[in-house]
């Protein structure tokens, strides 16, 4: 029996709104994934530590504060430093379309905006996750 996909859902930075993160966490659980929600106001270091401790396959970042261009790439950078570049990292939230190419160039696999069907996120993970 194959191990369930393990996903860290995290809210980096000072953003205090987590409804979207909770919706995604529930949708991923309903899809059979194991989800660890780290809560509000996490630093990139805390998120990476949780991902490593929980042996995560995926890190899902949610942000509304506008600090995505700094915080999202920092998570990817720290994962690489720890030898965990195989963890799939994607983001969601209110992120301007013009910022998405930059985020992808920094290692964010995908960015999902408001109104994205949760099944789209589930399908993305199942399609793009590389597991050994």
C-alpha positions as CSV (number, residue, x, y, z in Angstrom):
1,X,0.0,0.0,0.0
2,X,1.5,3.3,-1.1
3,X,1.9,6.0,1.5
4,X,-0.6,8.9,1.3
5,X,0.7,12.2,-0.2
6,X,1.8,14.4,2.6
7,X,1.1,18.1,2.2
8,X,2.1,21.1,4.4
9,X,-0.3,24.0,4.0
10,X,1.3,27.1,5.3
11,X,0.6,30.8,5.7
12,X,3.9,32.7,5.5
13,X,4.4,36.2,6.7
14,X,2.1,38.5,8.6
15,X,-1.1,37.7,6.7
16,X,-3.9,36.9,9.2
17,X,-6.5,35.5,6.8
18,X,-6.6,31.7,6.4
19,X,-10.0,30.8,5.0
20,X,-8.5,29.9,1.6
21,X,-5.8,27.8,3.2
22,X,-8.4,25.9,5.3
23,X,-10.5,25.3,2.2
24,X,-7.5,23.9,0.3
25,X,-6.5,21.8,3.3
26,X,-10.0,20.3,3.5
27,X,-10.1,19.6,-0.2
28,X,-6.7,17.8,-0.1
29,X,-7.8,15.7,2.9
30,X,-11.1,14.9,1.1
31,X,-8.9,13.7,-1.9
32,X,-7.1,11.3,0.4
33,X,-4.0,13.3,1.2
34,X,-2.5,13.7,4.6
35,X,-2.5,17.5,5.4
36,X,-0.6,19.3,8.1
37,X,-1.7,22.9,8.5
38,X,1.0,25.0,10.2
39,X,-1.2,27.9,11.1
40,X,-0.8,31.7,10.6
41,X,2.2,33.9,10.6
42,X,4.9,31.3,9.7
43,X,8.4,32.2,8.7
44,X,10.0,30.4,5.7
45,X,12.3,28.7,8.2
46,X,9.4,27.4,10.2
47,X,7.6,26.1,7.1
48,X,10.7,24.3,5.8
49,X,11.4,22.8,9.3
50,X,7.8,21.5,9.4
51,X,8.1,20.1,5.8
52,X,11.3,18.2,6.8
53,X,10.0,17.0,10.1
54,X,6.7,15.7,8.5
55,X,8.5,14.2,5.5
56,X,6.2,16.2,3.2
57,X,5.9,15.7,-0.5
58,X,4.3,19.0,-1.1
59,X,4.3,22.5,0.4
60,X,1.3,24.6,-0.4
61,X,1.8,28.3,0.4
62,X,-1.2,30.7,0.8
63,X,-0.8,34.5,1.0
64,X,-2.8,37.6,0.7
65,X,-0.4,40.2,2.2
66,X,1.6,41.0,-1.0
67,X,4.9,39.6,0.4
68,X,4.8,36.6,-2.0
69,X,7.8,37.7,-4.1
70,X,10.0,37.5,-1.1
71,X,8.5,34.7,1.0
72,X,7.7,32.1,-1.6
73,X,11.2,32.0,-3.2
74,X,12.7,31.9,0.3
75,X,10.9,28.7,1.1
76,X,12.2,27.1,-2.1
77,X,15.7,28.4,-1.4
78,X,15.7,26.9,2.1
79,X,14.4,23.6,0.9
80,X,17.3,23.4,-1.6
81,X,19.8,24.3,1.1
82,X,18.4,21.3,3.1
83,X,18.6,19.0,0.1
84,X,14.9,18.8,-0.2
85,X,14.4,20.3,-3.7
86,X,12.2,17.3,-4.6
87,X,9.4,18.7,-2.5
88,X,6.7,20.2,-4.8
89,X,6.0,23.9,-3.8
90,X,3.1,25.8,-5.1
91,X,1.3,29.0,-4.0
92,X,-2.1,30.5,-3.9
93,X,-3.9,33.7,-2.9
94,X,-4.2,37.1,-4.2
95,X,-1.1,37.3,-6.4
96,X,-0.9,39.7,-9.4
97,X,-0.7,37.9,-12.8
98,X,2.5,39.9,-13.5
99,X,4.2,38.3,-10.5
100,X,3.6,34.7,-11.5
101,X,6.5,34.4,-14.1
102,X,8.9,35.6,-11.5
103,X,7.6,33.2,-8.9
104,X,7.9,30.3,-11.3
105,X,11.4,31.3,-12.2
106,X,12.3,31.0,-8.5
107,X,10.9,27.4,-8.3
108,X,7.3,27.8,-7.4
109,X,5.6,25.1,-9.5
110,X,2.3,26.8,-9.9
111,X,0.2,29.7,-8.6
112,X,-3.5,29.4,-8.0
113,X,-5.6,32.5,-7.7
114,X,-9.0,33.2,-6.1
115,X,-11.8,31.1,-7.5
116,X,-9.6,28.2,-8.7
117,X,-11.6,25.0,-8.3
118,X,-10.1,22.9,-5.5
119,X,-10.1,19.9,-7.9
120,X,-7.7,21.8,-10.1
121,X,-5.2,21.9,-7.2
122,X,-5.8,18.2,-6.4
123,X,-5.2,17.3,-10.0
124,X,-2.1,19.5,-10.2
125,X,-0.5,17.7,-7.2
126,X,-1.3,14.2,-8.5
127,X,0.1,15.1,-12.0
128,X,3.3,16.9,-10.9
129,X,4.4,15.1,-7.8
130,X,7.6,13.1,-8.3
131,X,7.7,10.3,-5.8
132,X,10.4,7.6,-5.5
